[in-house]
Amino acid sequence: MCCGAGVLVRRQARAVGRRVEAGYRGPMCRNIRTLHNFEPPATGSEVHAAALQYVRKVSGTSAPSQANSEAFEEAVAAVAHATQHLLDALITVAPPKNREVEAAKARARAEARYA
């Protein structure tokens, strides 16, 4: 993490009463879904969609101005490339998750939350 992001994560954790170590732990954008360890594996379009959501969140805009569109698209491509590289390099001994089963679990959680 850079640019004080670790401080932000620790502040957010304190706000909800949890202790978080510095590093990659902490709240994650709900729109960015886990892509690792699914059968079938994540597609290129899923990786691109996650990269797009990340760049939108970081930049604070969903539609960049014409002056920033090239930088925005370059950032999406770079994040997608890094994400694909990460997914290809990750190793796990856990059995792959089923997308339909995980989606059903998410729907059940949402139903309980909004009931």
SULGIJO-V537530 format. One record per residue. RES is the residue in one small letter. PSI is psi as a letter, one per 30 degrees, with the letter a starting at -180 (* if undefined). OMEGA is omega in whole degrees, -180 to 180 (999 if undefined). D_LAST is the distance of its C-alpha to the last C-alpha in Angstrom with 1 decimal. Layout:
{{RES;PSI;OMEGA;D_LAST} {RES;PSI;OMEGA;D_LAST}}
This chain:
{{m;k;180;37.2} {c;l;173;39.3} {c;h;175;39.6} {g;g;-179;37.8} {a;e;178;34.5} {g;e;178;34.7} {v;e;179;34.9} {l;e;180;31.8} {v;e;180;29.9} {r;e;178;31.2} {r;e;179;30.3} {q;e;-180;26.7} {a;e;178;26.6} {r;e;-178;28.1} {a;f;179;25.6} {v;g;173;22.8} {g;g;177;25.1} {r;k;175;26.1} {r;k;-179;29.6} {v;k;175;30.4} {e;l;176;33.8} {a;k;180;35.4} {g;b;-173;34.9} {y;g;180;32.2} {r;l;176;29.3} {g;a;-177;26.6} {p;k;179;23.7} {m;k;178;23.7} {c;k;-177;22.7} {r;f;-178;19.4} {n;f;179;21.1} {i;j;-175;23.9} {r;l;174;23.1} {t;k;-179;25.1} {l;f;-175;28.0} {h;k;171;30.0} {n;h;174;30.4} {f;l;175;28.9} {e;j;-3;30.6} {p;l;-179;31.7} {p;l;179;32.5} {a;k;179;31.2} {t;l;177;33.0} {g;e;179;35.0} {s;e;176;32.6} {e;e;177;29.6} {v;e;179;31.9} {h;e;180;32.9} {a;e;178;29.4} {a;e;178;28.5} {a;e;179;31.8} {l;e;178;31.2} {q;e;180;27.8} {y;e;-178;29.6} {v;e;176;32.6} {r;e;-179;30.4} {k;e;-177;28.6} {v;e;-178;32.0} {s;f;180;33.8} {g;g;-180;31.3} {t;k;177;31.7} {s;f;179;30.4} {a;j;-178;33.7} {p;l;176;36.8} {s;l;179;39.8} {q;e;-179;42.8} {a;f;-177;44.6} {n;f;-174;41.9} {s;e;180;40.8} {e;e;178;43.4} {a;e;179;42.3} {f;e;-179;38.6} {e;e;176;39.4} {e;e;179;41.7} {a;e;178;38.9} {v;e;180;36.5} {a;e;-180;39.2} {a;e;179;40.1} {v;e;178;36.6} {a;e;178;36.0} {h;e;180;39.4} {a;e;179;38.6} {t;e;179;35.2} {q;e;178;36.9} {h;e;178;39.7} {l;e;-179;37.3} {l;e;179;35.4} {d;f;-176;38.8} {a;f;-178;40.0} {l;k;180;37.1} {i;k;177;37.9} {t;l;175;35.6} {v;f;179;36.2} {a;k;177;32.6} {p;k;180;32.0} {p;k;178;30.4} {k;l;178;26.7} {n;k;-177;25.6} {r;e;-179;23.8} {e;e;179;21.9} {v;e;180;20.8} {e;e;178;19.7} {a;e;178;17.8} {a;e;177;16.0} {k;e;180;15.1} {a;e;177;13.9} {r;e;179;11.6} {a;e;178;10.3} {r;e;180;9.9} {a;e;179;8.2} {e;e;178;5.7} {a;e;-178;5.3} {r;e;-174;5.8} {y;g;-180;3.8} {a;*;999;0.0}}
